[in-house]
Amino acid sequence: MSNAKSELLQILLDKSIKTGHFILASGKESDLYCDCRITALDARGANLIGQVGWQMVQEEILPKFPEACSIGGMTMGADPISLAIGMYSAEADKPLCVFTVRKEAKDHGRGKRIEGNFAAGQQVIVVDDVITTGGSTLKAIDAIEAEGGKVVAALVLVDRQEGGREAIESRGIPVFPMFTRASIFGDK
């Protein structure tokens, strides 16, 4: 594991990952809670997410999907992650365009559901902070596809390994986690 990834893991463990008894947004009970926004909105945490995430995009995603040019996901969990990775890509020949998906389209102005640097026809890397069932990631994928984007990969900060990856991959979209439950707790 790289130094940046090891440091990011330590920040996640210190700030974002808790064990105990929790009821999740999905209604499921779990012994693991991940509030990754605390790490993603920490200056050092965001910097490391950008560094590790951009390295993953370059080494694992772009070789398979060289036309991927945009990155984003459902607000708010994906926002700081997408922006951090996008900022790290700024020096590349083809930096990533960053966007965010609203939970609902605006009811004023242009009524957009996707904000930022997104256009129909783009190949997209969808982002999420944590996947459990994959529900919020799938909603983002549906919104992106409804607006004419082609989701080619999903990049997640933490895969809880509770079926979300399988749900997303059943749609033909490979998932690239920075961390899994197993890698966090040394089970891998």
N, C-alpha and C positions, 0 to 999 in steps of 0.2 A: 504494500500500500504506500502511495506517495506521501511525502511529508504534508502536503496541502490536504490530502484526503484524510490523513490521520488527525490533523488539527481540526478539520471540519467535523469529524466524528466526535471528537472530544467536546466541541461546542454543542453539538446536538445532545450529547449525553448530559452535559451540565445544564443546558437551558430548556431543551425541548422534549426529551424522552422521559416518560415517567412509567413506573410499574405500579400495579395495585389492582383495583377493581373500578372499571369505567364503563359508562354507557356512551356509545359512539353516536355520531350524527345519523348513521344508518339504523340506529336502534339496537344494534348488536352489543352484547357485553364482551369486554376484553380485559386482559390483564396488562395491556400495553396502550399507552396514550402518547401520541406524537403531536405536539403543537409546534410545527416547523416554522410558523411565522415568526416566533421569537428569535430563532437562529437566522432566518432569511432577512429579518429587519434589523439585525445587529450588523454594524459596519464591517467587522472582521468576518463574520459569518457570511454576509452577502458577497464579500470579496472572494472568499474561498469557494462559495457556490459557483460564482462566475468562472473561476479558474478551473475547478474540477469539471464543471458542466461543459465548458467550452472544449476542454481536452477530450471529454467523452464524445461530444459532437464531432470533433475532427477525427478521432481515432475509430469510433464505432458506428456512427450514423452516416456521416458524409461519404465514407467509402461505399456504403450500400445504397445511399440515396443522394447522389451528387447534386441533384437539382433542388434539394431542400434549401429554402432561402428565408423562411420565416419561422418564428418561434413565439409561442404564447399559449395561454390556457384560460381556464375559468378564474375570474376575479374572486377572491383576493389571494388565494393561496399560491397561484401560479405567477402573479404579477412581479414580486421582487426577484423570483428565480429567473423568469424569462428576461427581465431587464438586466440582471447581473451577467447572465450568459451573453446576451446581446452586446453589452458593453465590452466584455472580453473579446468578442469577435470583431470589434471596431477596426483593429489594425489589419485584419485579413483582407485579401483581395476582394472577396465578396462577403462583407459583414451581413449578419442576420438581421432581418426586419423583425421588430418586436411589436406585438399586439396583445390585446386583452379581450376576453369574451365576457360580456355582461350576462348576468343571470336572466335578464329579460331585456328586450329591445327598449330603447328610450321612447317615451311617449311624446317627445318634443324634438325640435330641430330636425335632423335627418332620420331620426328613428332607428339608429344603428344598434345592432347587437354586438358587433365587433368594432372595437376602437383601436386606433393606432395605425401601424404600417402593415396593412393587410390588403390584398387584392385577390379577387377571384382568379383561379388558375394557378395560384402559388402552391408549391409543395411545402408542407408545414410539419414542424415538430411540435406536437402538443405537449404541454408541461403540466405537472401537478406536484404539489408538495408531498402529499401522502396518498397512497392508494390502499384501500381496504377492500371494498366491493368493486371498485372501478366506476361507480355511479357518476361522480362529478366529472371524471375524465371522459366518460362516454357522452355526457351532456355537452361538454366542450367540443368533442369530435362531431357530434350531430350538428351543432351550431356552425362550426367551421365548414362542414360539408354542405350545409344548407345555403351558405353564402358563396359556394363555388370553390372552396379550398380542398386540397387533397392531402389528408393527413397520412404521412409516411412512417412516422415513429412517435412513440411516447417516451418522454424523459421525465423521470420522477426522482424526487429527493429520497423518499423512503417508501419501499414496498413492504407493507406489513405481512405479506405472504398469507393473505386470507381470501384468495380467490379473485382479487381485482386484476392481477396480471393476466390470468386465464380469460377473464371476461373481455378484456381489451384485445388480447391476441386472437380471440375467436372472431374478431372483426377484421383480421388480417393485418393488424398494426402491431409490430414488435415493440416490446417495452424494454427500456434501458434504465434500470434503477442505479442511482449513485450508491445507495445502501439498501440492504434487505434486513429483515428481522434477524436472519441467520448471521449476516456479516456484522451486525451491530453487537450481537451477544456472543460472537465467537463460535457459533454452531457450524460454521462453514470452513 
